[in-house]
Amino acid sequence: MEEIIVFDDVVIIPGFSPVEPSKVDLSTNITTTIRLSIPVVSSPMDTVTEYGLAAKLARLGGIGVIHRNMSIEEQLLQVEKVKKTPPEPLANDYMDPNRTVRLERTNGSSRIVIDEPESVHIDDIQEISSYLRTVSAYTLKPSTGQDGRLAVGAAVSPFDYERIEKLDKIADLLVVDVAHAHNRNVISSLASLSKKLRSDLVVGNLGTKQGVLDMLSRIENVKALRIGVSSGSICITGEVTGAAAPTLWAVMQARQALEELGLFGKLPIIADGGIRSPSDMAKAIIAGASAVMLGRYLAGSKEAASQLVIIGGKPYKTYRGMGSLSAIQKRYAADRYGKPAKRISEGVEGLVEYTGSIVELIEKTIGTLQASLGYAGASNIKEAWRARLGKLSESAKKEVKPHDLVL
């Protein structure tokens, strides 16, 4: 019987730090051809990623993946909106277009210009100030595709050929959106499709070494792997079916497969599911991931594609799993290829605390992730792959958290 470990089971073992944490380089490849300033990908969930979040995340150096719980035409429009967004915030496009706040760049310096101060909300000024501070402090570059425009991904079913054909003309990457891609029909379909695609193909989800080996033995032109099964905060696959490949363990499995094939460090691994904090992100990277896919972590942001609700005077945003009953029903209506072979719900719905603008969230994330990798003795993500994780005993789990005091 194999032993499965999760993020809470391990700790980053400190190593010799060659640079100060603020100098840790977080740039990485999300696919074999697309490079990001930060290792952050937003999950293709219908309460997380639509064009608003995808555009802002790309401006900050990450990338968003537009969900497929909509018609082909709607998804195309969402991708096109990201592509039409200028790589940097200019002339009010970052804010409400009816307000007169803009960003001016002169001789390499930037400043905020307010034409009509009385019409501007303080939140607008704070948000664009945060953007300027973040991109300058961490030297972030907007993520762009080969067309020079903001990079964006789109989620697809491996059997929705019409959707794939249309999105392939505009999206930078197509992300296979299957809970368990180690499946004969999925592999067969992708083996045929992959030879014809212009966009980068990200395959998954996969959770085992054998799954990765089988996938790569049959499918050409794979540009990244999406790794992790049943770790998401709203996923109940493990509870309902008893099957799971938690993300940290799954990333280690994928790494073993790529090392066996001589592809580790060449074919990016995207860790997907159960990532709650920058420390979890760091652990996933040390295990072998090039980037992390975030759902719950971004779901409370202003830009997340969900409703803001007020309960007891406190703001929340709605959040649901793509395997939840309501999400499945919506997919039935929007996508005839979305009907799964399984007739069960594998996700739940709930609320998450509102966290404000994604700009401030990413700023905090970068600083903490740099600190984590700095402790590991890494000055960049490739060096982090040589860092070490240690398994914690039950006593150690208690000791590394606040203890012996009243909080």
C-alpha positions in Angstrom: 0.0 0.0 0.0 1.4 3.4 -1.0 1.7 6.3 1.5 0.0 9.5 0.2 1.2 12.8 1.5 -0.4 16.2 1.4 0.8 19.8 2.0 0.2 19.7 5.7 2.4 16.6 6.0 5.6 18.3 4.9 7.8 21.2 5.7 10.4 23.1 3.6 13.9 22.2 4.9 15.9 25.4 5.1 18.9 25.7 2.8 21.7 28.1 2.1 20.2 31.3 0.6 22.3 32.8 -2.3 20.2 35.9 -2.5 17.8 38.0 -0.3 14.2 36.9 -0.5 13.1 40.0 -2.4 15.5 39.0 -5.2 14.1 35.5 -5.7 13.1 35.3 -9.4 9.6 33.8 -9.8 9.5 33.8 -13.6 8.6 30.4 -15.1 7.3 28.6 -18.1 3.6 27.7 -18.0 4.0 25.8 -21.2 7.1 25.0 -23.3 6.6 28.2 -25.2 4.8 30.7 -22.8 6.7 32.3 -20.0 5.2 34.1 -17.0 6.6 36.6 -14.5 4.8 34.7 -11.7 3.9 31.0 -11.4 0.1 31.7 -11.1 -2.7 30.3 -13.2 -6.3 30.8 -12.4 -8.6 27.8 -12.5 -11.2 27.5 -15.2 -14.1 27.6 -12.8 -17.3 29.5 -13.5 -17.1 31.4 -10.2 -13.5 32.3 -10.7 -12.2 33.0 -14.2 -13.8 35.1 -16.8 -12.2 38.0 -18.8 -12.0 40.5 -15.9 -9.8 38.3 -13.7 -7.9 36.8 -16.6 -6.9 40.2 -18.0 -5.8 41.6 -14.6 -3.9 38.5 -13.8 -2.1 38.5 -17.2 -1.2 42.2 -16.6 0.5 41.1 -13.3 2.5 38.4 -15.0 0.3 35.4 -14.5 -2.4 33.8 -16.8 -6.1 33.0 -16.6 -8.0 30.1 -18.1 -11.6 31.0 -19.1 -14.1 28.3 -18.0 -16.3 26.4 -20.5 -19.6 26.6 -18.6 -21.0 28.7 -21.4 -21.7 28.6 -25.1 -18.9 28.5 -27.6 -19.8 32.0 -28.7 -19.7 33.3 -25.2 -16.3 31.7 -24.4 -14.9 33.1 -27.7 -16.1 36.6 -26.7 -14.5 36.2 -23.2 -11.1 35.3 -24.8 -11.4 38.1 -27.3 -12.1 40.6 -24.5 -8.8 39.6 -22.8 -7.0 39.9 -26.1 -8.4 43.4 -26.7 -7.3 44.6 -23.3 -4.0 46.7 -23.4 -1.1 44.9 -21.7 -0.8 47.8 -19.3 -3.5 50.0 -17.7 -4.0 53.1 -19.8 -6.6 55.9 -20.1 -9.2 54.5 -17.7 -9.4 51.0 -19.1 -8.2 49.6 -15.8 -11.1 51.3 -13.9 -14.7 52.2 -14.5 -14.6 53.9 -17.9 -16.9 56.6 -16.6 -14.3 57.7 -14.1 -11.3 59.9 -15.0 -8.3 58.1 -13.6 -5.5 57.2 -15.9 -2.0 56.0 -15.9 0.6 58.1 -17.7 4.1 56.9 -18.6 6.9 59.4 -19.4 10.5 58.5 -19.9 10.2 55.2 -18.1 8.4 56.7 -15.1 4.7 56.3 -14.2 2.2 58.5 -12.5 -1.5 58.6 -11.8 -3.5 61.5 -13.3 -6.9 62.4 -11.9 -8.8 64.7 -14.3 -11.9 65.2 -12.1 -11.0 64.4 -8.4 -14.5 64.8 -7.2 -15.8 62.0 -9.5 -13.1 59.5 -8.4 -13.6 56.8 -5.7 -10.7 56.3 -3.4 -10.7 52.6 -4.1 -9.8 53.3 -7.8 -6.8 55.3 -6.8 -5.6 52.7 -4.3 -6.0 49.9 -6.8 -4.0 51.5 -9.6 -1.4 52.6 -7.0 -1.1 49.0 -5.9 -0.7 47.9 -9.5 2.2 50.4 -10.0 3.8 49.5 -6.7 3.6 45.7 -7.5 4.9 45.7 -11.0 7.7 48.1 -10.2 8.7 46.4 -7.0 8.8 42.9 -8.5 9.7 44.0 -12.1 6.7 42.1 -13.4 6.0 42.0 -17.1 2.5 41.4 -18.6 2.1 37.9 -19.9 1.8 38.0 -23.7 1.3 35.5 -26.4 3.0 35.2 -29.7 0.7 37.9 -31.1 2.1 40.4 -28.5 -1.3 40.7 -26.8 -2.2 39.5 -23.3 -2.0 35.8 -23.0 -5.1 33.8 -22.1 -6.1 30.2 -21.8 -9.4 28.5 -22.5 -10.8 25.3 -21.0 -12.1 22.6 -23.4 -13.6 19.2 -23.4 -11.5 16.7 -25.4 -14.6 15.7 -27.3 -15.9 19.2 -28.2 -14.3 19.5 -31.6 -16.2 22.6 -32.7 -15.2 24.5 -29.6 -11.6 23.4 -29.9 -11.4 24.4 -33.5 -12.7 27.9 -32.9 -10.8 28.7 -29.7 -7.6 27.3 -31.3 -7.6 30.4 -33.6 -7.3 32.9 -30.7 -6.5 31.3 -27.3 -2.8 30.9 -26.4 -3.4 27.7 -24.6 -6.2 25.1 -24.5 -6.5 23.4 -21.2 -8.1 20.0 -21.2 -10.8 20.1 -18.5 -11.3 16.5 -17.4 -11.3 15.3 -13.8 -9.6 12.0 -14.7 -7.8 12.2 -18.0 -6.1 8.8 -17.7 -8.9 7.4 -19.8 -8.9 5.5 -23.0 -11.4 7.7 -24.8 -9.8 11.0 -23.6 -6.3 9.8 -24.7 -7.6 8.6 -28.1 -9.4 11.9 -28.8 -6.4 14.0 -27.8 -4.0 11.9 -29.8 -5.9 12.9 -32.9 -6.5 16.5 -32.0 -3.0 17.4 -30.8 -1.4 17.1 -34.2 -3.6 19.9 -35.6 -3.5 22.5 -32.9 -2.0 26.0 -33.1 -2.5 26.7 -29.4 -0.4 25.1 -26.7 -2.1 22.0 -25.3 -2.3 21.5 -21.6 -3.5 17.9 -20.7 -5.0 16.7 -17.5 -6.0 16.2 -14.9 -3.6 13.4 -14.1 -2.6 12.0 -10.7 -0.1 9.2 -11.2 3.3 8.4 -12.8 1.6 5.8 -15.0 -1.0 8.3 -16.1 1.6 10.7 -17.3 3.6 8.0 -19.1 0.5 6.6 -20.8 -0.6 10.1 -21.9 2.8 11.1 -23.3 3.3 7.8 -25.1 0.2 8.4 -27.1 -0.2 12.2 -27.5 2.1 14.5 -29.5 2.7 18.2 -28.9 1.8 18.2 -25.2 3.0 21.6 -23.9 2.2 21.2 -20.2 0.6 18.8 -17.7 -2.2 19.7 -15.3 -1.6 17.5 -12.2 -3.8 16.7 -9.1 -7.0 14.8 -8.6 -9.6 15.6 -5.8 -7.7 18.1 -3.7 -9.8 21.2 -4.3 -11.6 22.7 -1.4 -15.0 22.2 -3.1 -14.2 18.8 -4.6 -15.8 15.8 -2.9 -14.6 13.2 -5.4 -12.4 11.6 -2.7 -15.3 11.4 -0.2 -17.9 10.2 -2.7 -15.9 7.8 -4.8 -12.9 7.0 -2.5 -10.5 7.9 -5.3 -7.9 10.7 -5.1 -4.4 11.7 -6.0 -3.7 14.7 -3.8 -1.8 17.5 -5.5 1.6 17.3 -3.7 1.9 13.5 -4.1 0.6 13.7 -7.7 3.2 16.3 -8.6 5.9 14.0 -7.2 4.5 11.2 -9.4 4.5 13.4 -12.5 8.1 14.4 -11.8 9.2 10.8 -11.6 7.6 10.1 -14.9 9.2 13.1 -16.6 12.6 12.3 -15.1 12.3 8.8 -16.5 11.5 10.3 -19.9 14.3 12.9 -19.7 11.7 15.7 -19.8 11.7 17.1 -16.3 12.4 20.8 -16.5 11.4 20.8 -20.1 7.7 19.9 -19.9 6.0 22.1 -17.3 3.9 20.7 -14.5 1.0 22.7 -13.3 0.0 21.8 -9.7 -3.8 22.0 -9.5 -6.0 21.7 -6.3 -5.9 22.2 -2.6 -3.4 25.1 -2.6 -4.4 27.4 0.2 -1.4 29.6 0.7 2.0 30.7 -0.7 3.7 28.1 1.5 1.6 25.4 -0.3 2.6 27.0 -3.6 6.3 26.8 -2.6 5.9 23.1 -1.5 4.3 22.3 -4.9 7.2 24.0 -6.7 9.8 22.3 -4.7 8.1 19.0 -5.5 8.5 19.7 -9.2 5.8 22.1 -10.3 6.6 25.0 -12.6 3.4 26.8 -11.7 0.2 26.5 -9.6 -3.4 26.6 -10.6 -5.6 28.5 -8.1 -9.3 28.4 -7.6 -10.4 28.9 -4.0 -7.4 31.2 -3.4 -8.7 33.7 -6.0 -12.4 33.1 -5.6 -12.9 35.8 -3.0 -11.4 38.6 -5.1 -13.3 41.5 -6.6 -12.5 40.2 -10.1 -13.7 36.6 -9.6 -16.6 35.7 -11.8 -19.2 35.3 -9.0 -21.7 37.3 -7.0 -20.9 39.5 -4.1 -23.2 38.9 -1.2 -23.5 40.6 2.2 -24.3 38.4 5.2 -24.4 40.0 8.7 -22.8 43.1 7.2 -19.8 41.1 6.0 -19.0 40.6 2.3 -18.6 37.2 0.7 -18.5 35.8 -2.8 -20.2 32.6 -4.1 -18.0 29.7 -5.0 -18.8 26.2 -6.4 -17.0 23.2 -7.7 -17.3 22.4 -11.4 -18.6 19.0 -10.4 -21.4 20.5 -8.3 -25.0 19.8 -9.3 -25.7 23.4 -10.3 -22.4 23.7 -12.4 -23.2 20.4 -14.1 -26.7 21.6 -15.0 -25.4 24.8 -16.4 -22.8 22.9 -18.5 -25.6 20.6 -19.8 -27.4 23.6 -21.1 -24.3 25.3 -22.6 -22.3 22.4 -23.9 -23.7 19.2 -25.3 -20.2 17.6 -24.9 -20.2 18.5 -21.2 -22.4 15.6 -20.1 -20.2 13.3 -18.1 -20.4 9.5 -18.1 -20.8 9.7 -14.3 -24.2 10.6 -13.0 -23.1 11.9 -9.6 -22.2 15.2 -8.1 -18.5 15.5 -7.2 -18.5 19.1 -5.9 -20.2 21.4 -3.5 -21.2 25.1 -3.3 -20.5 27.7 -0.7 -19.3 31.2 0.2 -15.8 32.5 0.6 -14.7 35.7 2.3 -14.3 38.7 0.1 -10.6 39.6 -0.3 -10.7 42.7 -2.4 -8.7 43.4 -5.5 -6.6 40.7 -7.1 -3.8 43.2 -7.3 -3.3 43.4 -3.5 -3.7 39.6 -3.2 -1.0 38.9 -5.8 1.3 41.5 -4.2 1.1 39.7 -0.9 1.4 36.3 -2.6 4.6 37.2 -4.4 6.4 38.5 -1.2 5.5 35.4 0.8 6.3 33.0 -2.0 9.7 34.7 -2.4 10.3 34.3 1.4 9.4 30.6 1.3 11.7 29.8 -1.6 14.4 31.9 0.0 14.2 29.7 3.1 14.6 26.7 0.7 17.8 28.1 -0.5 16.6 28.9 -4.0 17.1 32.1 -6.1 14.6 30.9 -8.8 12.2 28.2 -9.5 14.7 25.8 -11.2 16.9 26.0 -8.1 13.8 25.3 -6.0 13.5 21.9 -7.7 16.8 21.0 -5.9 15.4 22.0 -2.5 14.1 19.5 0.0 10.9 18.7 1.8 10.7 16.8 5.1 7.8 14.8 6.4 6.5 15.9 9.7 5.6 13.7 12.6 2.3 14.3 14.4 4.2 16.1 17.2 6.2 18.2 14.7 3.0 19.3 13.1 1.9 20.8 16.4 5.3 22.3 17.2 5.6 24.3 13.9 2.4 26.1 14.6 1.7 28.6 17.4 1.4 26.7 20.6 1.4 27.0 24.4 -0.3 30.4 24.6 -3.7 31.9 24.4 -4.4 33.6 21.1 
